[in-house]
Amino acid sequence: MKVGFLGFGEVASTLSVGLIKNGAEVYTSAEGRSTRTRSNILKTGVQTYPTYKALAENSDIIISSVIPSKAIEVAEMVGKYSGGIYVDINNVSPETVVKTLDKIKNGKTVDAAIIGSVIKKGIDVKVIASGSYANDFADLNNYGMNIKVVGSVNGQASGIKLLRSSYTKGVSALLFESIYQAYKMGIDMEVLEYISETECPDFMETAKSRIISAAFHAQRRSEEMDEVVEMFSENQDPVMAKGTKEFFKILDENIKKPEKRPDDYKAIFEQLMKIQK
């Protein structure tokens, strides 16, 4: 089984390692990519094709894992060359995923979405999939993946993902804002402890991780919320979704993303305080 990845960020690199360990042949292309991405590709042991065209032509399953704003552009770039099954695993709206997959000329498409943290769970992270070729994509379960087919229509998986994202990212934005204010007052640990009393036992560690992720992935989350707002706007005024989108947009503009994911949320708050002085 030859699995190709378009884009090679956190999701693609993590899944690649697991797939390789379970016997799959994994490929990508470093065409036009940064030195950092090229180095990451070498570290994972993924094989490369010189061009995205060659990658698309030779992959049994090709997975698009790029920033949401590039999903359609990337599909258009390789659409006429894709010989196998094209899987869009990006955080985009059902409308966007349908437009994206329409660019794939052979019609072998899957709408997929990651549910949970790929960093924490690795190859075992839950992936939901819909579309007429979703069951074929689920063959990657034989190579360690955890794919569940949720429907036969493109847009169903991404719809579930975005509705879930609307909730989780809204909670993360409010958590970040609240604990940042508590940090400035010198009572952040106390506030986290008292919230823990009304939440689950592991809330403290989960909250810290959410705060770090909010800052580290602010740009991507702002773009994801663009997709949520677009989906909601068809039927209602998405007040909370708009607020969450604006929060992550402002956070992205006001904080410098570190090269490495920080271990302590306080380092992020300290950086923000210096900027705001």
C-alpha positions in Angstrom: 0.0 0.0 0.0 1.5 3.3 -1.1 0.2 6.3 1.0 1.1 9.8 -0.1 0.8 13.0 1.9 0.2 16.5 0.5 1.5 18.8 3.2 3.8 17.6 5.9 3.0 19.3 9.1 2.1 17.8 12.5 -0.7 15.5 11.3 1.1 14.1 8.2 4.4 13.5 10.0 2.7 11.8 13.0 0.5 9.5 10.9 3.5 8.8 8.6 5.6 7.4 11.4 2.8 5.1 12.5 2.0 3.9 9.0 5.6 3.1 8.3 5.9 1.1 11.6 2.9 -0.9 10.5 4.2 -1.8 7.0 2.9 0.9 4.7 5.0 2.6 2.1 4.7 6.3 2.8 5.6 9.1 0.4 5.5 12.9 0.1 7.1 15.6 -2.0 9.4 18.3 -0.8 8.7 20.4 -3.9 8.7 24.1 -2.9 8.9 23.2 0.9 11.0 25.0 3.5 14.2 23.7 5.0 12.4 22.9 8.2 9.9 20.8 6.4 12.6 19.0 4.4 14.4 18.2 7.6 11.2 16.9 9.2 10.6 14.6 6.2 14.1 13.1 6.5 13.6 12.5 10.3 10.5 10.5 9.7 11.9 8.2 7.1 9.2 9.0 4.5 10.2 8.5 0.9 9.8 11.3 -1.6 8.8 12.0 -5.1 10.4 15.0 -6.9 7.0 16.6 -7.7 3.4 16.6 -6.4 2.4 15.4 -9.9 4.4 12.2 -9.4 3.2 11.8 -5.9 -0.4 12.0 -7.0 0.1 9.6 -9.9 1.8 6.9 -7.8 -0.1 6.9 -4.5 -2.8 4.3 -3.9 -4.2 6.7 -1.3 -3.2 10.3 -1.2 -4.1 12.4 1.9 -4.3 16.2 1.8 -3.3 17.7 5.1 -2.7 21.4 4.6 -4.0 24.6 6.1 -7.7 25.1 5.4 -7.2 28.0 3.1 -5.1 25.9 0.7 -7.4 22.8 0.5 -9.0 23.7 -2.8 -5.8 25.1 -4.3 -3.9 21.9 -3.6 -6.7 19.6 -4.9 -6.8 21.7 -8.1 -3.1 21.4 -8.5 -3.1 17.5 -8.4 -6.7 16.8 -9.4 -6.1 15.6 -12.9 -3.1 13.5 -11.9 -4.6 11.6 -8.9 -4.7 7.9 -9.8 -5.8 6.5 -6.5 -8.1 7.6 -3.7 -7.9 11.3 -2.7 -8.6 12.0 1.0 -9.3 15.5 2.2 -8.5 15.5 6.0 -8.4 19.3 6.4 -10.5 21.2 8.8 -12.9 22.8 6.3 -16.7 23.2 6.0 -18.9 20.6 4.3 -19.4 23.1 1.4 -15.6 23.6 1.0 -14.8 19.9 1.1 -17.4 19.3 -1.7 -15.8 22.0 -3.8 -12.4 20.6 -3.0 -13.2 17.0 -3.9 -14.9 18.1 -7.1 -11.4 19.0 -8.4 -10.4 15.3 -8.4 -11.1 14.1 -11.9 -11.2 10.3 -11.3 -14.0 10.8 -8.7 -12.3 8.6 -6.1 -12.7 10.8 -3.1 -13.1 10.7 0.7 -14.1 13.4 3.2 -12.2 12.7 6.4 -11.7 14.4 9.8 -9.5 13.8 12.8 -11.3 13.7 16.1 -8.9 14.2 19.0 -5.2 15.0 19.4 -2.9 13.4 17.0 0.0 14.5 19.2 -1.4 12.5 22.2 -2.7 9.5 20.3 -0.5 9.2 17.3 -1.6 6.7 14.7 -4.4 5.6 16.9 -6.2 9.0 16.8 -9.8 8.6 15.7 -10.5 9.5 12.1 -14.0 9.7 10.8 -14.7 9.3 7.0 -17.6 9.7 4.6 -18.0 9.4 0.9 -18.3 6.6 -1.7 -14.7 5.5 -1.2 -14.7 5.8 2.6 -14.6 2.0 3.1 -11.6 1.7 0.8 -9.8 4.4 2.9 -10.6 2.5 6.0 -8.4 -0.3 4.7 -5.6 1.7 6.4 -6.9 0.3 9.6 -4.8 -2.7 8.6 -1.8 -0.4 8.9 -2.5 0.9 12.4 -5.0 3.7 11.7 -8.3 4.1 13.6 -10.8 5.0 10.9 -14.6 4.9 11.4 -16.9 5.3 8.4 -19.8 7.7 9.3 -21.6 8.1 6.0 -21.5 7.7 2.2 -21.7 11.4 1.3 -18.9 13.9 1.1 -19.5 16.6 3.7 -20.9 14.4 6.5 -17.5 13.8 8.2 -16.4 17.4 7.9 -19.8 18.5 9.3 -19.3 16.4 12.4 -15.8 17.7 12.8 -16.7 21.4 12.4 -19.6 21.2 14.8 -17.3 19.6 17.4 -14.6 22.2 16.7 -17.1 25.0 17.2 -17.6 23.8 20.7 -14.0 22.8 21.6 -12.4 26.0 20.2 -15.0 28.2 21.8 -14.2 26.6 25.2 -10.5 26.9 24.6 -10.8 30.6 23.7 -12.8 31.3 26.9 -10.4 29.3 29.0 -7.3 31.1 27.6 -8.9 34.5 28.2 -10.0 33.6 31.8 -6.7 32.0 32.9 -4.7 34.8 31.3 -6.6 37.3 33.4 -6.1 35.1 36.4 -2.3 34.9 35.7 -2.1 38.7 35.6 -3.8 38.7 39.0 -1.4 36.1 40.4 -4.2 33.5 41.0 -4.1 31.3 37.8 -3.3 28.0 39.7 -6.0 28.7 42.2 -8.6 29.4 39.5 -7.6 26.2 37.7 -8.0 24.2 40.9 -11.4 25.6 41.6 -12.6 25.0 38.1 -11.3 21.4 38.4 -13.7 20.9 41.3 -16.7 21.3 38.9 -15.0 19.6 35.9 -13.2 16.2 35.5 -10.3 15.1 37.7 -7.7 15.6 34.9 -9.0 19.1 34.0 -5.9 20.8 35.3 -3.5 19.1 32.8 -6.0 19.3 30.0 -6.5 23.0 30.6 -2.8 23.7 30.5 -2.5 21.8 27.2 -5.4 23.7 25.7 -3.9 27.0 26.5 -0.6 26.1 24.9 -2.3 24.7 21.8 -4.5 27.8 21.5 -1.4 29.9 21.1 0.7 27.5 19.1 -2.0 26.9 16.6 -3.8 30.3 16.6 -3.5 30.9 12.9 -4.8 27.5 12.0 -7.7 27.7 14.5 -8.7 31.1 13.2 -8.9 29.7 9.7 -10.9 26.7 11.0 -13.4 29.0 12.6 -13.8 30.8 9.3 -15.1 27.6 8.0 -17.4 27.2 11.0 -18.8 30.7 10.5 -19.4 30.0 6.9 -21.3 26.8 7.6 -23.5 28.4 10.4 -24.2 31.6 8.4 -26.5 29.7 6.0 -29.1 29.4 8.7 -28.3 31.7 11.6 -26.1 34.5 12.9 -23.2 32.6 14.5 -22.4 35.1 17.3 -20.3 32.8 19.4 -18.4 31.3 16.4 -17.6 34.8 15.2 -16.3 35.8 18.6 -14.1 32.6 18.7 -12.8 33.3 15.3 -11.9 36.9 16.2 -10.1 35.7 19.4 -7.8 33.4 17.5 -7.1 36.0 14.8 -6.1 38.5 17.5 -4.0 36.0 19.3 -2.2 35.0 16.1 -1.4 38.7 15.4 -0.1 39.3 18.9 2.1 36.3 19.6 5.1 34.9 17.9 4.8 31.2 17.3 7.8 29.4 18.9 9.8 26.9 16.8 9.0 24.2 19.4 5.7 23.7 21.2 6.3 25.2 24.7 5.9 23.0 27.8 4.6 25.7 30.1 1.6 28.0 29.4 3.1 30.7 31.6 5.8 31.3 29.0 3.0 32.2 26.5 1.4 34.6 29.0 4.7 36.3 29.8 5.3 36.9 26.1 1.8 38.4 25.8 2.3 40.7 28.8 5.6 42.0 27.3 3.8 42.8 24.0 0.9 44.5 25.7 3.1 46.8 27.9 
